[in-house]
């Protein structure tokens, strides 16, 4: 019984992955690759900034270790 449930979850994740891939491909073709790269870059920068605000102690420790080198 649990195997069937696990397979359904796996199929849903793979379905969502396929849908996201199709959306990215359509946006890439429709709006040119550079625009998509810009959006992905800005999203990554926003993610980094958000994680810095969420967990500043991790990044402070990381910067201290880099400084000690």
ABEGO torsion letter per residue (X at the ends): XAAAAAAAAAAAAAAAAAAAAAAAAAAAAAAEAAAAAAAAAAAAAAAAAAAAAABAAAAAAAAAAAAAX
